[in-house]
Amino acid sequence: MDPKILRALSYGMYAIGVKGKGGPSACIANTVVQVAGTTPPVIAVSIHHDNYSNACIREAGIFTVSILSEDTSGTVIGALGLNSGRSIQKLKNIRHRVLREGVPIIKESACCWMLCKVIGQVETATHTVFLAEVTAGSEAMTGTPMTYAYYRSVIKGVVPQNAPSYEEPDFLTDPETEKYICTICTYVYQNPDVLFEDLPEDWVCPICGAQKSMFKRR
């Protein structure tokens, strides 16, 4: 089967808040679905085995889901999705609130949030699918939820290698051309007519707004 067929499936953009040993943290997931209309309802979340959030959820047994809106910046998604909570405080520069249970919810352009209690899990070769009851959440939703398709086509965002829908970027197969990659959102600057060195010092990443100094040569 052509793997591109899986793009027909619907995905969203979610921040998964967790309680870690070093404090609250969060990651980005695009696979969150309701699997039972019971009271309380049950959802499923897929998290890669290597993700710090996976270990945090296993230990604490709880997590939050913040549904991101189309107004969420690439900076927020890049900070949460392209870094590891094992090494940095990913929420340091992101507006959030920590619930009394010790897990965070994202307040920066999020539509709504849910507090979830793990009731089971299913292991695959690469991911854990956590089944959880929704025990609390927002009273109302604001804004338009961001879909994975919107993230890829409008924001031009990329996907971490641990994501189920990861596709190897085309630029990795073209070693001939000099490229600079944003360390925040992984946007790639590649322009043979205007060298990266010739860009003005106040130039910023067109996706996440990161400064020129945040780019690294590939």
Disulfide bonds with the S-S distance in Angstrom:
none
